[in-house]
C-alpha cells in the first residue's frame, strides 16, 4: 500500500483517531492499539491525523461539539458502540452541509457496529481501513423520542437530562436486555469485559422479568407484558450472539425482537440459547420478529405500571436512559436517514 493508493477518506479528509481509553477492559502498554499499531502504520504511510484520547466522561461530546463544517472529516473510533453514539448525538447545529466518515475498531465491550461490517479483530479492521478498495456508505440513523424529564443514568446515578430526540445506530432496548446492560455498568463488572453481560444476566434471571406495555407499528399492535423488547438495525451484538439474522446496517430498517413474560423460569435462557445458535430464535413461535422500514410513520412503545426504576430504564447503543418517575410512559421511534443537524454521516467499509 502506498500513499497514492490510499482511499480518499484518509487523504483528502481531516482525520481524527478517537481513543476511548476505558473501553473494553481498558488499555495497557501491550494493548495500546494506537501506539503499537495505528500510529506506526499511519506514520509509514504519511497519513496525517489528530489523536484524541479520552480524559473525562465528556471528552467525546466536547470533541463533537467543536467540529467545523468547512471541511470533510474522517473519525476513527478505538471504542465500542456507545462512543460513536455520543459523538453523533453531540454534533453541533450546522448551517452548511458537511460530511463525516466514521470507522469503528472493535475495541469496546459492545462492538455491534464493527461486527456489522464483519470486523472481528483490530488488525483486520486496520487492514480494511487502508486498502484501496475501502469505500463509504450512508450511516443510517434511527431516532428515539423519550418523554420530558428523562435522563441519562451512569452507574445508577442520574446525570444529564434529555432535552431533545436522540439518535441511535445499533440498538434501543427495554426490559431484560436494558436491565442487564444497566446492571453491568459498574467498575467491578466492567473489568470482566464481555463476561459482564452474562454476570448481570444471571442476576436478572433471579427476578421476574415482567414489563407491562404495548408496542404499535402503524396499525399493528404487539401486546406485552414483555420479558424482552428491542429494536435493532444490526445482526449481532457479540460475534456469536445473532440477535437479528436479517439485519443489515446498510438498509434503512429496524427489526423488532421481543417475547412475552412466562411462568417457566428457564424460558429466557432457552430463547437466548437459540440466539447463540445462529439466530434460530426467529423461528420460535414465542418470539416476535418484525421488520420496520422508513414507510412506518407511527412507531410507539407505551408502558404502564412502570414506576419502579427497573421498569423505566432503556438502553440506547449502550447508554442507559431512565424515564421520569411516573406510572405510564410513551416512547416513539423513527427510521431517519444519515443526516444529523446537516452533517451527512457515512460508514467506512
Secondary structure by P-SEA (a helix, b strand, c coil): cccccccccccccbbbbbbccccccccccccccccccaaaaaaaacbbbbbbbbcccaaaaaaaaaccccccbbbbbcccaaaaaaaaaacccccbbbbbbbbbcccccccaaaaaaccccaaaaaaaacccccccccbbbbbbbbcccbbbbccccccccccbbbbbcccccccaaaaaaaaaccaaaaaaccaaaaaaaaaaaacccccccccccccbbbbcccccccccccccccccccccccccccccbbbbbbbbbbcccaaaaaaaaaaaccccccccccbbbbbbcccccbbbbbbcccccccccbbbcccbbbbccccccbbbbbbbcccccccbbbbbcc
